[in-house]
Amino acid sequence: MAEPSASTRPYVFVTRELPGDAVQRLRSAAQVEVWPDQEPPPREEVLRQAARADALLTLLTDRVDATLLDGAPRLRIVANMAVGYDNIDVAAATARGVLVANTPGVLTETTADFAFALLLAAARRVVEGDRLARSGGWRTWHPSFLLGRDVYGATLGIVGLGAIGRGVARRARGFAMRLLYFDSQRRPDLEAELDARFAPLDTLLQEADFVSLHVPLTTETRHLIGRRELGLMKPSAILINTSRGGVVDQQALCEALRSRSIAGAGLDVAEVEPVPAGDPLLDLDNLTLTPHVASASVATRARMADMAADAILCVLRGEKPANLVNPQAASK
């Protein structure tokens, strides 16, 4: 990629091509460079671009840490095209007066759709059935062939009753599921609305037929579901994760799936993405694995790009963006 040219206009680096017209809108107010490849830009390229950038539009694969921030004297905002922002050192950005924005809300229903689709696919072994049908493994109808788990009337445990967790709960009600939830705080209003019962995490894991994770990745939630927690789950239970890979101890999950101490899992996220070739996770037939696409609908991804671009355009106009993670940075 060529060296950024000198310009009196603000300079914005976008770390991937975006759907919709977000980049064109940014170009109406700034000089914009877009990384053209599918793969993330190398660290050296991000550092080089940040060194003269007024704004960065990043994805969850782009690390923004103190080293980058120290080498970016003009940087005013990092707009992360994601709800989560564990790829950004927010404290370091705040200390340097750099605003951090994310894209909450817009992907709630799309992600809840996908989480429930993953639950259904894992329960009824849809992906495994597709593989067998294509490979010649489907030879005849048999009463014990490819038996799955019923969803209707089962117990769903939701870990994290934020916006997406609530969306999954609403969908579960259409399947007459019994709802348990665990969160950092009780939500009596939502308990009444969703007919959901609060339960300590251990109780939820012991009682649920399906466990769906909807928490951000923080120091408190890293490996929230580990060997001990998986051991509490029913042998017939299925774990669903559309939050962040690090919420689950992946090695412990692999062992639980291999030993059939739980029946299955549906993952849209992993501790290392993409999952490396040769990882034992890839050999498990009771795992449904998708490539971090829970928010990947045409409309949602375009709106996410627009929200990130809106945050940058607000800052370039001297205004305060709507979705600031660290509003206190504005006073620095």
Buried (B, 14 or more C-beta within 10 A) or exposed (E): EEEBEEEEEBBBBBBBEBBBEBBEBBBEBBBBBBBEEEEBBEEEBBBBBBBBBBBBBBBBBBBBEEBBBEEBEEBBBBBBBBBBBBBBBBEBBBBBBBBBBBBBEBBBBBBBBBBBBBBBBBBBBBBBBEEBEEEEEBEEEEEEEBEBBEBEEBBBBBBBBBBBBBBBBBBBBEBEBBBBBBBEEEBEEBBEEBEBBBBEBEBBBBBBBBBBBBBBBEEEBBBBBBBEBBEBBBEEBBBBBBBBBBBBBBBBBBBBBBEEBBBBBBBBBBBEBEBEEEBEBEEBEBBBBBEBEBBBBEEBBBBBBBBBBBBBBBBBEEEEBEBBBBEEBEEE
